[in-house]
Amino acid sequence: MKTQIDSKSLYFENIEDKTIYYSYNTTVAVKTPIETYVCENVWSITTAKHLNRIEELTGSDKEYRMRYKDFRNFCRNNNVNKYYI
């Protein structure tokens, strides 16, 4: 079940050993026990703010955001694809 982080459609959900972060209904970041993977912003200004908030919450660095294509592949290869829209 998704939990809302703020009033602007930012959510997270714990699934197995991962925390999946959503902007609206789109997966935009995944926190594993080892690392946090945040996608570059290819969406809206609001999603850009969500990505910044996720980095603030997880301690990840904006400099290391993944390219959209690489993030999609990461999601597919790590059983996040069923949650990825």
N, C-alpha and C positions, 0 to 999 in steps of 0.2 A: 504494500500500500504506500502510495506517495505521501510525503509529508511536505507541507508548504514551508518554505524558508522565509519568504517575505510576501508582501501584498501585490507583487508584480509578476506573478506566474513563474516563480523559481521554486523548484521542488527537488527533493532527493528521495531515493528509495534504496534500502539495503537489500541486496540479493546475494545470497551465499556469502562470499568473502569480499564482495565489491559494494561500493556505494556509487550509485548511478545518479548523476545530476541532470535535470531536465530544465530547459527553458521552454515554457509552455508544454508541449508534448514531445519535444525533440531532445534526444540525448545529446548533451554538449560536453560532458566530462565524466570520467570514470576514475574513482579512487580505489586502488588495490591495496593490499597490505604493504606493498613495496613502494609504489609511486602513484602520483596523480597525473592523469592524462587529460589535458584540456584542449579542445578543438579551437582553431583560429575562428574568428568571427566571420561568417559568410551570411549572416542573417540581418537582424535589425539593431538599432541603437539600444533598445531594451535588452536584447540578448547580449550585447557587448557589456552592458552593466552587470548582467548576470554572471558572465565569465569573470569579470573583475571581482565580484563578490565571492565566487567559488574559489578563486585564487587566494583571496583574503582568508577564507575559512580553512583552506587546506594547507596554506603556506607554500603553494606552488608559485612559480615565477612566470610572468607574462612572456618573457623572452623565450620560453620553451614550449609555447603552444604548438600543437601539431597541425600540419596542413590538413585540410578537410578530407582529402582523399586518403591520407595515411590514417586519420582518426577513424574513418569508416572501415578501413581494412582492419585496424586494431579491434574495433567492436565485433566485426565478423569473426575474427580469429580467436577471440577470447570469450565466446558465448554471451556477448552483449548484444549481438545482432537481433535477437528476438525482442529486445527492448528498444532497439534503435529505429527511428522513423526517418 
